């Protein structure tokens, strides 16, 4: 993570975990705010809305394809390192923003939504 990018060994782990139901989860709480809304997002490949499972598979596919994934320090809870990327949406010029973090031997989904327009 010297340059802020997802290291290859974590990438391989995250690809695997994104595809295994017991290795991925999303919860909403004050401690772990999670604007995770894949069913409100159109999949740019299929042009239908994502399902929960489809969102995780899409994440795995993008990780496999080598999408740039960047580290970020999470505000809630402080001290946790999250990982995020943006990908083109089905309806340009928008992008889809995805963020997750490692939680033991699982991935916790934190964000899956359209990016906010730059101000």
MOPAC internal coordinates of N, CA, C and O (Angstrom, degrees):
PM7 1SCF
backbone

  N    0.0000 0     0.00 0     0.00 0    0    0    0
  C    1.4493 1     0.00 0     0.00 0    1    0    0
  C    1.5261 1   110.70 1     0.00 0    2    1    0
  O    1.2310 1   119.98 1  -163.19 1    3    2    1
  N    1.3086 1   117.63 1    16.81 1    3    2    1
  C    1.4593 1   120.51 1  -177.13 1    5    3    2
  C    1.5245 1   112.60 1   -56.07 1    6    5    3
  O    1.2310 1   120.34 1   142.80 1    7    6    5
  N    1.3318 1   116.96 1   -37.20 1    7    6    5
  C    1.4658 1   119.28 1  -179.76 1    9    7    6
  C    1.5281 1   112.02 1  -100.20 1   10    9    7
  O    1.2310 1   120.16 1  -170.76 1   11   10    9
  N    1.3210 1   117.30 1     9.24 1   11   10    9
  C    1.4559 1   121.25 1   179.28 1   13   11   10
  C    1.5123 1   114.56 1    87.71 1   14   13   11
  O    1.2310 1   120.24 1   179.91 1   15   14   13
  N    1.3350 1   117.14 1    -0.09 1   15   14   13
  C    1.4639 1   120.49 1  -179.82 1   17   15   14
  C    1.5229 1   111.08 1   -93.97 1   18   17   15
  O    1.2310 1   121.37 1   -24.12 1   19   18   17
  N    1.3111 1   114.99 1   155.88 1   19   18   17
  C    1.4572 1   121.80 1   178.48 1   21   19   18
  C    1.5254 1   110.10 1   -64.48 1   22   21   19
  O    1.2310 1   119.81 1   -58.47 1   23   22   21
  N    1.3520 1   117.97 1   121.53 1   23   22   21
  C    1.4641 1   120.66 1   179.35 1   25   23   22
  C    1.5345 1   111.31 1   -66.64 1   26   25   23
  O    1.2310 1   120.20 1   -30.44 1   27   26   25
  N    1.3386 1   117.23 1   149.56 1   27   26   25
  C    1.4684 1   121.12 1  -177.06 1   29   27   26
  C    1.5287 1   114.05 1   -55.63 1   30   29   27
  O    1.2310 1   120.07 1   141.78 1   31   30   29
  N    1.3337 1   117.47 1   -38.22 1   31   30   29
  C    1.4696 1   119.06 1  -178.10 1   33   31   30
  C    1.5308 1   111.27 1   -67.63 1   34   33   31
  O    1.2310 1   120.23 1   142.83 1   35   34   33
  N    1.3256 1   117.17 1   -37.17 1   35   34   33
  C    1.4705 1   119.96 1   175.66 1   37   35   34
  C    1.5232 1   110.64 1   -71.15 1   38   37   35
  O    1.2310 1   120.14 1   141.54 1   39   38   37
  N    1.3160 1   117.34 1   -38.46 1   39   38   37
  C    1.4630 1   121.10 1   178.60 1   41   39   38
  C    1.5299 1   109.67 1   -56.58 1   42   41   39
  O    1.2310 1   120.42 1   131.87 1   43   42   41
  N    1.3300 1   116.80 1   -48.13 1   43   42   41
  C    1.4701 1   120.58 1  -179.57 1   45   43   42
  C    1.5277 1   110.94 1   -61.12 1   46   45   43
  O    1.2310 1   120.76 1   137.52 1   47   46   45
  N    1.3131 1   116.15 1   -42.48 1   47   46   45
  C    1.4642 1   121.41 1   178.43 1   49   47   46
  C    1.5332 1   110.48 1   -62.92 1   50   49   47
  O    1.2310 1   120.29 1   133.34 1   51   50   49
  N    1.3149 1   117.05 1   -46.66 1   51   50   49
  C    1.4652 1   121.50 1  -177.61 1   53   51   50
  C    1.5290 1   111.76 1   -65.84 1   54   53   51
  O    1.2310 1   120.02 1   144.34 1   55   54   53
  N    1.3313 1   117.57 1   -35.66 1   55   54   53
  C    1.4704 1   120.60 1   176.06 1   57   55   54
  C    1.5219 1   109.46 1   -59.69 1   58   57   55
  O    1.2310 1   121.26 1   131.67 1   59   58   57
  N    1.3163 1   115.19 1   -48.33 1   59   58   57
  C    1.4738 1   119.84 1   179.72 1   61   59   58
  C    1.5250 1   110.69 1   -61.80 1   62   61   59
  O    1.2310 1   120.22 1   130.98 1   63   62   61
  N    1.3180 1   117.19 1   -49.02 1   63   62   61
  C    1.4656 1   121.09 1  -176.08 1   65   63   62
  C    1.5203 1   112.41 1   -63.84 1   66   65   63
  O    1.2310 1   120.07 1   143.26 1   67   66   65
  N    1.3332 1   117.47 1   -36.74 1   67   66   65
  C    1.4669 1   120.34 1  -179.57 1   69   67   66
  C    1.5271 1   111.60 1   -61.72 1   70   69   67
  O    1.2310 1   120.61 1   155.80 1   71   70   69
  N    1.3242 1   116.44 1   -24.20 1   71   70   69
  C    1.4683 1   120.78 1  -177.39 1   73   71   70
  C    1.5293 1   113.87 1   -95.06 1   74   73   71
  O    1.2310 1   120.05 1   176.31 1   75   74   73
  N    1.3129 1   117.51 1    -3.69 1   75   74   73
  C    1.4677 1   120.78 1  -177.60 1   77   75   74
  C    1.5221 1   108.65 1  -114.41 1   78   77   75
  O    1.2310 1   120.65 1   -61.96 1   79   78   77
  N    1.3233 1   116.36 1   118.04 1   79   78   77
  C    1.4669 1   121.52 1  -173.27 1   81   79   78
  C    1.5264 1   112.94 1   -53.55 1   82   81   79
  O    1.2310 1   119.73 1   137.85 1   83   82   81
  N    1.3113 1   118.12 1   -42.15 1   83   82   81
  C    1.4679 1   120.15 1  -176.82 1   85   83   82
  C    1.5335 1   113.16 1   -75.73 1   86   85   83
  O    1.2310 1   120.44 1   173.89 1   87   86   85
  N    1.3316 1   116.76 1    -6.11 1   87   86   85
  C    1.4703 1   121.44 1  -179.71 1   89   87   86
  C    1.5240 1   113.01 1  -104.83 1   90   89   87
  O    1.2310 1   119.98 1  -174.37 1   91   90   89
  N    1.3333 1   117.65 1     5.63 1   91   90   89
  C    1.4597 1   120.75 1  -179.36 1   93   91   90
  C    1.5222 1   108.63 1  -140.33 1   94   93   91
  O    1.2310 1   120.70 1   -32.40 1   95   94   93
  N    1.3154 1   116.28 1   147.60 1   95   94   93
  C    1.4594 1   119.17 1   177.95 1   97   95   94
  C    1.5196 1   110.02 1  -163.10 1   98   97   95
  O    1.2310 1   121.63 1   -15.43 1   99   98   97
  N    1.3184 1   114.49 1   164.57 1   99   98   97
  C    1.4608 1   122.75 1   175.35 1  101   99   98
  C    1.5162 1   106.65 1  -138.40 1  102  101   99
  O    1.2310 1   120.47 1   -51.48 1  103  102  101
  N    1.3190 1   116.71 1   128.52 1  103  102  101
  C    1.4633 1   121.06 1   172.51 1  105  103  102
  C    1.5214 1   107.57 1  -132.15 1  106  105  103
  O    1.2310 1   121.04 1   -28.34 1  107  106  105
  N    1.3045 1   115.62 1   151.66 1  107  106  105
  C    1.4637 1   121.15 1  -179.99 1  109  107  106
  C    1.5271 1   108.45 1  -114.10 1  110  109  107
  O    1.2310 1   120.62 1   -54.12 1  111  110  109
  N    1.3266 1   116.42 1   125.88 1  111  110  109
  C    1.4635 1   121.10 1   176.51 1  113  111  110
  C    1.5248 1   108.16 1  -158.61 1  114  113  111
  O    1.2310 1   120.79 1   -10.59 1  115  114  113
  N    1.3254 1   116.09 1   169.41 1  115  114  113
  C    1.4676 1   119.78 1   176.48 1  117  115  114
  C    1.5246 1   110.94 1   -62.90 1  118  117  115
  O    1.2310 1   120.67 1   144.25 1  119  118  117
  N    1.3331 1   116.33 1   -35.75 1  119  118  117
  C    1.4632 1   120.63 1  -179.06 1  121  119  118
  C    1.5329 1   111.23 1   -72.23 1  122  121  119
  O    1.2310 1   120.69 1   145.01 1  123  122  121
  N    1.3202 1   116.29 1   -34.99 1  123  122  121
  C    1.4631 1   122.18 1  -178.43 1  125  123  122
  C    1.5294 1   110.14 1  -125.95 1  126  125  123
  O    1.2310 1   119.64 1  -106.85 1  127  126  125
  N    1.3354 1   118.30 1    73.15 1  127  126  125
  C    1.4613 1   119.09 1   179.10 1  129  127  126
  C    1.5327 1   109.71 1   -62.38 1  130  129  127
  O    1.2310 1   120.93 1   -44.16 1  131  130  129
  N    1.3025 1   115.83 1   135.84 1  131  130  129
  C    1.4653 1   120.04 1  -173.31 1  133  131  130
  C    1.5215 1   111.93 1  -140.55 1  134  133  131
  O    1.2310 1   119.90 1   -91.66 1  135  134  133
  N    1.3279 1   117.79 1    88.34 1  135  134  133
  C    1.4580 1   119.04 1   174.13 1  137  135  134
  C    1.5405 1   109.87 1   -75.33 1  138  137  135
  O    1.2310 1   121.17 1  -107.91 1  139  138  137
  N    1.3109 1   115.37 1    72.09 1  139  138  137
  C    1.4663 1   123.50 1  -175.61 1  141  139  138
  C    1.5258 1   107.38 1  -104.54 1  142  141  139
  O    1.2310 1   120.58 1   -75.96 1  143  142  141
  N    1.3456 1   116.50 1   104.04 1  143  142  141
  C    1.4658 1   120.66 1  -172.52 1  145  143  142
  C    1.5296 1   112.45 1  -133.34 1  146  145  143
  O    1.2310 1   119.32 1  -124.68 1  147  146  145
  N    1.3312 1   118.91 1    55.32 1  147  146  145
  C    1.4686 1   118.82 1  -177.37 1  149  147  146
  C    1.5260 1   114.05 1   -61.23 1  150  149  147
  O    1.2310 1   119.78 1   150.22 1  151  150  149
  N    1.3221 1   118.02 1   -29.78 1  151  150  149
  C    1.4682 1   119.26 1  -178.27 1  153  151  150
  C    1.5303 1   112.46 1   -74.50 1  154  153  151
  O    1.2310 1   120.39 1   177.80 1  155  154  153
  N    1.3368 1   116.85 1    -2.20 1  155  154  153
  C    1.4661 1   121.48 1   174.57 1  157  155  154
  C    1.5348 1   111.31 1  -105.83 1  158  157  155
  O    1.2310 1   120.74 1  -174.46 1  159  158  157
  N    1.3310 1   116.19 1     5.54 1  159  158  157
  C    1.4626 1   121.88 1  -175.23 1  161  159  158
  C    1.5278 1   109.40 1  -116.49 1  162  161  159
  O    1.2310 1   120.60 1   -43.69 1  163  162  161
  N    1.3147 1   116.46 1   136.31 1  163  162  161
  C    1.4617 1   120.97 1   176.65 1  165  163  162
  C    1.5217 1   109.88 1   -84.51 1  166  165  163
  O    1.2310 1   121.01 1   -53.12 1  167  166  165
  N    1.3268 1   115.67 1   126.88 1  167  166  165
  C    1.4573 1   121.88 1   177.52 1  169  167  166
  C    1.5303 1   107.91 1   -66.77 1  170  169  167
  O    1.2310 1   119.98 1   -55.75 1  171  170  169
  N    1.3436 1   117.64 1   124.25 1  171  170  169
  C    1.4604 1   119.58 1  -177.12 1  173  171  170
  C    1.5290 1   113.66 1   -67.53 1  174  173  171
  O    1.2310 1   119.94 1   162.96 1  175  174  173
  N    1.3174 1   117.72 1   -17.04 1  175  174  173
  C    1.4648 1   121.20 1  -179.89 1  177  175  174
  C    1.5268 1   110.76 1   -88.53 1  178  177  175
  O    1.2310 1   120.52 1   128.79 1  179  178  177
  N    1.3308 1   116.62 1   -51.21 1  179  178  177
  C    1.4678 1   120.75 1  -174.77 1  181  179  178
  C    1.5226 1   113.62 1   -89.92 1  182  181  179
  O    1.2310 1   120.29 1   162.12 1  183  182  181
  N    1.3391 1   117.05 1   -17.88 1  183  182  181
  C    1.4686 1   123.73 1  -176.36 1  185  183  182
  C    1.5317 1   112.57 1    63.04 1  186  185  183
  O    1.2310 1   120.66 1  -156.61 1  187  186  185
  N    1.3215 1   116.34 1    23.39 1  187  186  185
  C    1.4659 1   122.65 1   171.39 1  189  187  186
  C    1.5215 1   106.69 1  -119.25 1  190  189  187
  O    1.2310 1   120.05 1   -16.10 1  191  190  189
  N    1.3348 1   117.50 1   163.90 1  191  190  189
  C    1.4623 1   118.14 1  -179.90 1  193  191  190
  C    1.5232 1   109.66 1   -68.05 1  194  193  191
  O    1.2310 1   121.64 1   -29.86 1  195  194  193
  N    1.3165 1   114.47 1   150.14 1  195  194  193
  C    1.4568 1   120.34 1   176.50 1  197  195  194
  C    1.5222 1   110.05 1   -66.61 1  198  197  195
  O    1.2310 1   120.91 1   -28.87 1  199  198  197
  N    1.3099 1   115.86 1   151.13 1  199  198  197
  C    1.4584 1   122.46 1   163.18 1  201  199  198
  C    1.5226 1   105.70 1   -98.92 1  202  201  199
  O    1.2310 1   120.07 1   -10.47 1  203  202  201
  N    1.3199 1   117.47 1   169.53 1  203  202  201
  C    1.4705 1   119.81 1   176.04 1  205  203  202
  C    1.5305 1   110.16 1   -59.21 1  206  205  203
  O    1.2310 1   120.46 1   131.73 1  207  206  205
  N    1.3271 1   116.72 1   -48.27 1  207  206  205
  C    1.4674 1   120.71 1  -179.73 1  209  207  206
  C    1.5273 1   110.19 1   -64.36 1  210  209  207
  O    1.2310 1   120.66 1   137.12 1  211  210  209
  N    1.3208 1   116.34 1   -42.88 1  211  210  209
  C    1.4606 1   120.52 1   179.82 1  213  211  210
  C    1.5165 1   113.23 1   -61.79 1  214  213  211
  O    1.2310 1   120.38 1   145.31 1  215  214  213
  N    1.3224 1   116.88 1   -34.69 1  215  214  213
  C    1.4653 1   120.57 1   177.68 1  217  215  214
  C    1.5241 1   110.57 1   -63.42 1  218  217  215
  O    1.2310 1   120.63 1   134.26 1  219  218  217
  N    1.3297 1   116.40 1   -45.74 1  219  218  217
  C    1.4674 1   119.71 1   179.63 1  221  219  218
  C    1.5337 1   110.85 1   -65.85 1  222  221  219
  O    1.2310 1   119.89 1   141.39 1  223  222  221
  N    1.3236 1   117.81 1   -38.61 1  223  222  221
  C    1.4689 1   120.35 1   178.15 1  225  223  222
  C    1.5275 1   110.17 1   -64.54 1  226  225  223
  O    1.2310 1   120.12 1   139.00 1  227  226  225
  N    1.3215 1   117.38 1   -41.00 1  227  226  225
  C    1.4602 1   121.58 1   178.12 1  229  227  226
  C    1.5255 1   110.41 1   -62.12 1  230  229  227
  O    1.2310 1   120.47 1   138.39 1  231  230  229
  N    1.3223 1   116.70 1   -41.61 1  231  230  229
  C    1.4677 1   120.86 1   176.18 1  233  231  230
  C    1.5240 1   109.59 1   -58.64 1  234  233  231
  O    1.2310 1   120.23 1   131.83 1  235  234  233
  N    1.3355 1   117.17 1   -48.17 1  235  234  233
  C    1.4676 1   121.07 1   179.68 1  237  235  234
  C    1.5313 1   110.85 1   -59.70 1  238  237  235
  O    1.2310 1   120.36 1   137.10 1  239  238  237
  N    1.3235 1   116.92 1   -42.90 1  239  238  237
  C    1.4655 1   120.57 1  -179.97 1  241  239  238
  C    1.5256 1   111.50 1   -62.99 1  242  241  239
  O    1.2310 1   120.18 1   137.15 1  243  242  241
  N    1.3224 1   117.25 1   -42.85 1  243  242  241
  C    1.4618 1   119.86 1   178.97 1  245  243  242
  C    1.5267 1   111.36 1   -67.01 1  246  245  243
  O    1.2310 1   120.39 1   141.06 1  247  246  245
  N    1.3294 1   116.86 1   -38.94 1  247  246  245
  C    1.4650 1   119.68 1   176.11 1  249  247  246
  C    1.5273 1   110.01 1   -61.81 1  250  249  247
  O    1.2310 1   120.23 1   136.72 1  251  250  249
  N    1.3261 1   117.17 1   -43.28 1  251  250  249
  C    1.4717 1   120.97 1   177.91 1  253  251  250
  C    1.5257 1   111.55 1   -61.75 1  254  253  251
  O    1.2310 1   120.81 1   143.28 1  255  254  253
  N    1.3170 1   116.06 1   -36.72 1  255  254  253
  C    1.4668 1   120.71 1  -178.71 1  257  255  254
  C    1.5289 1   112.40 1   -75.41 1  258  257  255
  O    1.2310 1   120.42 1   172.82 1  259  258  257
  N    1.3348 1   116.81 1    -7.18 1  259  258  257
  C    1.4601 1   120.34 1   175.54 1  261  259  258
  C    1.5138 1   115.89 1    90.53 1  262  261  259
  O    1.2310 1   120.16 1  -159.99 1  263  262  261
  N    1.3352 1   117.29 1    20.01 1  263  262  261
  C    1.4632 1   119.35 1   177.87 1  265  263  262
  C    1.5304 1   109.88 1   -53.58 1  266  265  263
  O    1.2310 1   120.50 1   -38.29 1  267  266  265
  N    1.3267 1   116.64 1   141.71 1  267  266  265
  C    1.4640 1   120.62 1   177.15 1  269  267  266
  C    1.5196 1   109.31 1   -67.38 1  270  269  267
  O    1.2310 1   121.13 1   -53.73 1  271  270  269
  N    1.3136 1   115.44 1   126.27 1  271  270  269
  C    1.4651 1   122.76 1   178.45 1  273  271  270
  C    1.5188 1   106.74 1  -122.13 1  274  273  271
  O    1.2310 1   120.99 1   -48.63 1  275  274  273
  N    1.3247 1   115.72 1   131.37 1  275  274  273
  C    1.4632 1   121.52 1  -172.53 1  277  275  274
  C    1.5209 1   111.63 1  -116.79 1  278  277  275
  O    1.2310 1   121.35 1   -32.67 1  279  278  277
  N    1.3277 1   115.03 1   147.33 1  279  278  277
  C    1.4661 1   121.58 1   176.65 1  281  279  278
  C    1.5206 1   109.70 1   -80.00 1  282  281  279
  O    1.2310 1   121.22 1   -31.83 1  283  282  281
  N    1.3253 1   115.27 1   148.17 1  283  282  281
  C    1.4585 1   121.63 1   174.08 1  285  283  282
  C    1.5191 1   108.75 1  -147.91 1  286  285  283
  O    1.2310 1   120.45 1   -38.89 1  287  286  285
  N    1.3215 1   116.74 1   141.11 1  287  286  285
  C    1.4686 1   119.97 1   175.16 1  289  287  286
  C    1.5152 1   108.00 1   -80.53 1  290  289  287
  O    1.2310 1   120.92 1   -53.08 1  291  290  289
  N    1.3142 1   115.84 1   126.92 1  291  290  289
  C    1.4542 1   121.13 1  -177.87 1  293  291  290
  C    1.5289 1   109.57 1   -78.32 1  294  293  291
  O    1.2310 1   120.75 1   -38.21 1  295  294  293
  N    1.3257 1   116.17 1   141.79 1  295  294  293
  C    1.4635 1   121.25 1   174.19 1  297  295  294
  C    1.5248 1   110.83 1   -77.47 1  298  297  295
  O    1.2310 1   121.15 1   142.66 1  299  298  297
  N    1.3228 1   115.41 1   -37.34 1  299  298  297
  C    1.4691 1   120.56 1  -178.87 1  301  299  298
  C    1.5156 1   108.68 1  -130.88 1  302  301  299
  O    1.2310 1   119.62 1   -60.13 1  303  302  301
  N    1.3040 1   118.34 1   119.87 1  303  302  301
  C    1.4548 1   124.79 1   -16.54 1  305  303  302
  C    1.5243 1   110.25 1   -74.35 1  306  305  303
  O    1.2310 1   120.73 1   -27.40 1  307  306  305
  N    1.3306 1   116.21 1   152.60 1  307  306  305
  C    1.4614 1   119.36 1  -179.80 1  309  307  306
  C    1.5283 1   111.41 1   -63.55 1  310  309  307
  O    1.2310 1   121.51 1   -31.85 1  311  310  309
  N    1.3250 1   114.72 1   148.15 1  311  310  309
  C    1.4569 1   120.11 1   175.84 1  313  311  310
  C    1.5192 1   114.74 1    93.82 1  314  313  311
  O    1.2310 1   119.67 1   165.58 1  315  314  313
  N    1.3111 1   118.23 1   -14.42 1  315  314  313
  C    1.4667 1   121.21 1   179.77 1  317  315  314
  C    1.5291 1   108.38 1   -83.31 1  318  317  315
  O    1.2310 1   120.75 1   -41.39 1  319  318  317
  N    1.3251 1   116.17 1   138.61 1  319  318  317
  C    1.4596 1   120.89 1   174.72 1  321  319  318
  C    1.5240 1   107.95 1   -94.61 1  322  321  319
  O    1.2310 1   121.22 1   -57.55 1  323  322  321
  N    1.3138 1   115.28 1   122.45 1  323  322  321
  C    1.4540 1   121.17 1   175.35 1  325  323  322
  C    1.5169 1   109.66 1  -103.54 1  326  325  323
  O    1.2310 1   121.21 1   -11.71 1  327  326  325
  N    1.3136 1   115.29 1   168.29 1  327  326  325
  C    1.4608 1   122.19 1   178.85 1  329  327  326
  C    1.5148 1   107.94 1  -128.64 1  330  329  327
  O    1.2310 1   120.32 1   -43.42 1  331  330  329
  N    1.3279 1   117.00 1   136.58 1  331  330  329
  C    1.4619 1   119.10 1  -177.63 1  333  331  330
  C    1.5253 1   111.17 1  -141.20 1  334  333  331
  O    1.2310 1   121.80 1   -21.75 1  335  334  333
  N    1.3188 1   114.16 1   158.25 1  335  334  333
  C    1.4565 1   121.49 1   171.27 1  337  335  334
  C    1.5221 1   108.36 1  -152.18 1  338  337  335
  O    1.2310 1   121.32 1   -16.99 1  339  338  337
  N    1.3152 1   115.08 1   163.01 1  339  338  337
  C    1.4602 1   120.64 1   170.59 1  341  339  338
  C    1.5193 1   107.18 1  -121.54 1  342  341  339
  O    1.2310 1   121.22 1   -31.49 1  343  342  341
  N    1.3238 1   115.28 1   148.51 1  343  342  341
  C    1.4618 1   121.38 1   179.72 1  345  343  342
  C    1.5232 1   108.20 1  -137.80 1  346  345  343
  O    1.2310 1   120.40 1   -29.03 1  347  346  345
  N    1.3206 1   116.85 1   150.97 1  347  346  345
  C    1.4629 1   119.38 1   179.16 1  349  347  346
  C    1.5275 1   111.20 1   -58.54 1  350  349  347
  O    1.2310 1   121.16 1   -38.73 1  351  350  349
  N    1.3125 1   115.38 1   141.27 1  351  350  349
  C    1.4621 1   119.82 1   177.96 1  353  351  350
  C    1.5253 1   109.47 1   -92.86 1  354  353  351
  O    1.2310 1   121.02 1    -5.10 1  355  354  353
  N    1.3046 1   115.65 1   174.90 1  355  354  353
  C    1.4635 1   120.83 1   178.44 1  357  355  354
  C    1.5161 1   111.26 1   -68.94 1  358  357  355
  O    1.2310 1   120.63 1   158.65 1  359  358  357
  N    1.3262 1   116.39 1   -21.35 1  359  358  357
  C    1.4522 1   120.68 1  -175.52 1  361  359  358
  C    1.5198 1   110.54 1  -124.95 1  362  361  359
  O    1.2310 1   120.24 1   -97.07 1  363  362  361
  N    1.3610 1   117.15 1    82.93 1  363  362  361
  C    1.4548 1   120.22 1   178.32 1  365  363  362
  C    1.5141 1   110.33 1   -55.28 1  366  365  363
  O    1.2310 1   119.39 1   -26.08 1  367  366  365
  N    1.3217 1   118.77 1   153.92 1  367  366  365
  C    1.4539 1   125.69 1    10.77 1  369  367  366
  C    1.5164 1   113.90 1   -90.04 1  370  369  367
  O    1.2310 1   119.17 1  -164.86 1  371  370  369
  N    1.3048 1   119.19 1    15.14 1  371  370  369
  C    1.4604 1   121.31 1  -176.70 1  373  371  370
  C    1.5190 1   113.68 1   -70.36 1  374  373  371
  O    1.2310 1   121.93 1   -14.71 1  375  374  373
  N    1.3065 1   113.92 1   165.29 1  375  374  373
  C    1.4592 1   121.62 1   175.50 1  377  375  374
  C    1.5198 1   108.41 1  -133.48 1  378  377  375
  O    1.2310 1   121.48 1   -20.89 1  379  378  377
  N    1.3066 1   114.77 1   159.11 1  379  378  377
  C    1.4617 1   121.45 1   174.97 1  381  379  378
  C    1.5232 1   107.02 1  -102.97 1  382  381  379
  O    1.2310 1   120.91 1   -51.81 1  383  382  381
  N    1.3156 1   115.86 1   128.19 1  383  382  381
  C    1.4679 1   122.74 1  -179.31 1  385  383  382
  C    1.5226 1   107.95 1  -103.01 1  386  385  383
  O    1.2310 1   120.79 1   -52.87 1  387  386  385
  N    1.3337 1   116.10 1   127.13 1  387  386  385
  C    1.4639 1   122.27 1  -179.44 1  389  387  386
  C    1.5212 1   108.61 1  -127.47 1  390  389  387
  O    1.2310 1   120.95 1   -47.04 1  391  390  389
  N    1.3282 1   115.78 1   132.96 1  391  390  389
  C    1.4687 1   120.67 1   176.82 1  393  391  390
  C    1.5218 1   108.47 1  -140.05 1  394  393  391
  O    1.2310 1   121.24 1   -37.24 1  395  394  393
  N    1.3229 1   115.23 1   142.76 1  395  394  393
  C    1.4653 1   121.67 1   178.72 1  397  395  394
  C    1.5168 1   107.85 1  -151.77 1  398  397  395
  O    1.2310 1   120.53 1   -13.88 1  399  398  397
  N    1.3140 1   116.59 1   166.12 1  399  398  397
  C    1.4611 1   119.30 1   172.84 1  401  399  398
  C    1.5162 1   109.73 1  -143.68 1  402  401  399
  O    1.2310 1   122.40 1   -19.64 1  403  402  401
  N    1.3107 1   113.01 1   160.36 1  403  402  401
  C    1.4579 1   120.59 1   178.98 1  405  403  402
  C    1.5152 1   108.08 1   -78.14 1  406  405  403
  O    1.2310 1   121.06 1   -44.88 1  407  406  405
  N    1.3086 1   115.57 1   135.12 1  407  406  405
  C    1.4643 1   122.21 1   178.30 1  409  407  406
  C    1.5231 1   106.12 1  -133.61 1  410  409  407
  O    1.2310 1   120.92 1   -90.16 1  411  410  409
  N    1.3346 1   115.85 1    89.84 1  411  410  409
  C    1.4656 1   119.41 1  -173.18 1  413  411  410
  C    1.5186 1   108.85 1    67.23 1  414  413  411
  O    1.2310 1   121.02 1    57.21 1  415  414  413
  N    1.3294 1   115.65 1  -122.79 1  415  414  413
  C    1.4630 1   119.40 1   178.37 1  417  415  414
  C    1.5328 1   111.05 1  -107.48 1  418  417  415
  O    1.2310 1   121.42 1  -142.27 1  419  418  417
  N    1.3425 1   114.88 1    37.73 1  419  418  417
  C    1.4596 1   121.81 1   178.37 1  421  419  418
  C    1.5264 1   110.00 1  -138.08 1  422  421  419
  O    1.2310 1   121.48 1   -17.37 1  423  422  421
  N    1.3254 1   114.77 1   162.63 1  423  422  421
  C    1.4615 1   121.30 1   171.32 1  425  423  422
  C    1.5146 1   108.41 1  -103.50 1  426  425  423
  O    1.2310 1   120.92 1   -49.09 1  427  426  425
  N    1.3100 1   115.84 1   130.91 1  427  426  425
  C    1.4647 1   121.34 1   175.13 1  429  427  426
  C    1.5284 1   106.69 1  -104.90 1  430  429  427
  O    1.2310 1   120.74 1   -62.93 1  431  430  429
  N    1.3191 1   116.18 1   117.07 1  431  430  429
  C    1.4554 1   120.77 1   176.08 1  433  431  430
  C    1.5151 1   110.04 1   -71.38 1  434  433  431
  O    1.2310 1   120.20 1   -47.06 1  435  434  433
  N    1.3235 1   117.21 1   132.94 1  435  434  433
  C    1.4644 1   120.73 1  -178.30 1  437  435  434
  C    1.5199 1   113.20 1  -119.69 1  438  437  435
  O    1.2310 1   119.71 1   145.49 1  439  438  437
  N    1.3249 1   118.16 1   -34.51 1  439  438  437
  C    1.4687 1   120.52 1   179.81 1  441  439  438
  C    1.5214 1   109.88 1  -144.44 1  442  441  439
  O    1.2310 1   121.32 1   -44.85 1  443  442  441
  N    1.3067 1   115.08 1   135.15 1  443  442  441
  C    1.4630 1   121.95 1   172.33 1  445  443  442
  C    1.5202 1   105.00 1  -153.42 1  446  445  443
  O    1.2310 1   120.74 1   -84.29 1  447  446  445
  N    1.3170 1   116.20 1    95.71 1  447  446  445
  C    1.4660 1   120.59 1  -175.32 1  449  447  446
  C    1.5216 1   109.16 1  -161.97 1  450  449  447
  O    1.2310 1   121.12 1   -10.23 1  451  450  449
  N    1.3164 1   115.47 1   169.77 1  451  450  449
  C    1.4573 1   119.11 1   174.08 1  453  451  450
  C    1.5182 1   108.47 1   -68.36 1  454  453  451
  O    1.2310 1   120.93 1   -37.87 1  455  454  453
  N    1.3420 1   115.84 1   142.13 1  455  454  453
  C    1.4672 1   120.80 1   177.65 1  457  455  454
  C    1.5113 1   109.89 1   -66.45 1  458  457  455
  O    1.2310 1   121.89 1   -31.92 1  459  458  457
  N    1.3150 1   113.98 1   148.08 1  459  458  457
  C    1.4615 1   119.80 1   173.92 1  461  459  458
  C    1.5261 1   107.93 1   -73.43 1  462  461  459
  O    1.2310 1   119.79 1   -41.20 1  463  462  461
  N    1.3245 1   118.00 1   138.80 1  463  462  461
  C    1.4706 1   119.32 1   177.51 1  465  463  462
  C    1.5276 1   110.94 1   -61.86 1  466  465  463
  O    1.2310 1   120.85 1   -36.14 1  467  466  465
  N    1.3205 1   115.99 1   143.86 1  467  466  465
  C    1.4724 1   120.79 1   177.63 1  469  467  466
  C    1.5198 1   109.10 1   -64.63 1  470  469  467
  O    1.2310 1   121.54 1   -38.65 1  471  470  469
  N    1.3319 1   114.67 1   141.35 1  471  470  469
  C    1.4688 1   119.67 1  -179.71 1  473  471  470
  C    1.5030 1   110.51 1  -106.94 1  474  473  471
  O    1.2310 1   120.10 1   180.00 1  475  474  473

